[in-house]
Amino acid sequence: MSATVMEKPVTETPEVSKQKLIYLDNGATSFPKPEETYVAMDRFYRAYGVNPGRSGFDLCLEAGSLVDRTRKLLCSFFGGTDPNRLVFGYNSTDALNLAIFGLIAPGDHVVTTHLEHNATLRPLWMLEHEQGVKVDWVDFEADGWVDPQKVIDRITPGTKAVVMNHGSNVIGTLQDLAPIGKVCRERGVHLIVDVSQSGGAVPVKLDEMGADVICFTGHKSLMGPMGIGGMYVREGVEIRHTRAGGTGVKSAQRHHLDEYPYRMEYGTPNLPGIAGLNAGVTWVLGQGIEAIHAREMALWKKLRDGLRAIDGVVLYCADDVPGKQRISVLSFNVEGLEAADTGTMLDVDHDIACRTGLHCTPMVHEHLGTDRIHGAVRFGIGPFNTEAHVDAAIAAVRDIASLRARKK
Ligand SMILES: Cc1ncc(COP(=O)(O)O)c(C=O)c1O
């Protein structure tokens, strides 16, 4: 797309969001959702809201068919080959826990980075402190990207897994995982990738990354609801059970099932979530991921340039770097103000929603030095944002910065 940003959103903004608030917190969750997401969830519960795969009556088969179709849809979306290896869970935190605790054992060595979310950090810290797992942390460079070679250099014969975030939820940098994945495959190391922010924002394909497991969440750029997510597990990778429960099939068996998807699914699935996720992903595919990304990045650049021109605004890792990609989140602070104060003024005085604080990624803020000032302000651009929203955000931050300057 050219530098000119379309004023019109990708499609009509759903009714529910036609309110005064300018929502720029899409990094936390996308809002609004496409109309299709709401309709699909409502329709599921009214028309065939029964437990799938447990009986043979028509509604049950229809519910089961929704699950199967959504498995196929997401399997192909992430470049998988076996829909049964696309398993559903609550969100990416849930999937990362299953993958991390199910693939890493006491005494193993793991490589990860300072860009990780607590969904990865906390399971790894638990393993480090309770099970003697050795964890190596790789820093990101000053521009915000991790040097793949630095990750590769930490891989040793004892390394069991590399666990990495694809798209940063604070600085928006998109890591180049292919070189790391290639080495992991050659050396028999599991590459577990957190695609919470990138899934639906940019094309994400398991094999292009060389990943063994990718963990996704439905409620961000996949445009589904909260409480649904999961993972794709590459053929040949067998994650140990760390839970057990009902699967609706082979009920007499004493041990939890080994075959996918049952291996990693426990209890009644989130069917309304699956219905909404199916509709969200179908909507994303209909718009075209590249088109959505190009449009969001054009808005992001406008926002970045506008904020950069304001005296007293500090942006974090927001420079263009040739050949490197990013997603549409941007973090900044106004000099002399706590992030939370800037966020309150954006909300109360300007009706703009953002996210402030440490964004569940404490190591990113420690690296940036923003942990000492309680984090940063984050804007996250979504498919329903417009140029007018970005103009309003720039004007609001300009206003806040000038108020602050007058108080000095
Ligand atoms: C990079 C990253 N990983 C993991 C998560 C966790 O997502 P969820 O809360 O949906 O499990 C998030 C959510 O903010 C994220 O941004």
The ligand as a Tripos MOL2 file, in Angstrom:
@<TRIPOS>MOLECULE
LIG
   16    16     1     0     0
SMALL
NO_CHARGES

@<TRIPOS>ATOM
      1 C1          3.2730  -11.8260   23.1960 C.3       1 LIG1
      2 C2          2.1550  -12.3560   24.0410 C.ar      1 LIG1
      3 N1          2.2190  -13.6150   24.5000 N.ar      1 LIG1
      4 C3          1.2380  -14.1450   25.2330 C.ar      1 LIG1
      5 C4          0.1240  -13.4200   25.5420 C.ar      1 LIG1
      6 C5         -0.9510  -14.0630   26.3760 C.3       1 LIG1
      7 O1         -2.1610  -14.0840   25.6970 O.3       1 LIG1
      8 P1         -3.4650  -14.6760   26.4430 P.3       1 LIG1
      9 O2         -3.6640  -13.7690   27.6410 O.co2     1 LIG1
     10 O3         -4.5480  -14.5680   25.4670 O.co2     1 LIG1
     11 O4         -3.1180  -16.0390   26.8550 O.co2     1 LIG1
     12 C6          0.0060  -12.1000   25.1100 C.ar      1 LIG1
     13 C7         -1.1690  -11.2820   25.4910 C.2       1 LIG1
     14 O5         -1.0830  -10.1020   25.7200 O.2       1 LIG1
     15 C8          1.0570  -11.5530   24.3310 C.ar      1 LIG1
     16 O6          0.9970  -10.3020   23.8820 O.3       1 LIG1
@<TRIPOS>BOND
     1     1     2 1
     2     2     3 ar
     3     2    15 ar
     4     3     4 ar
     5     4     5 ar
     6     5     6 1
     7     5    12 ar
     8     6     7 1
     9     7     8 1
    10     8     9 2
    11     8    10 1
    12     8    11 1
    13    12    13 1
    14    12    15 ar
    15    13    14 2
    16    15    16 1
@<TRIPOS>SUBSTRUCTURE
     1 LIG1         1 GROUP 0 **** ****
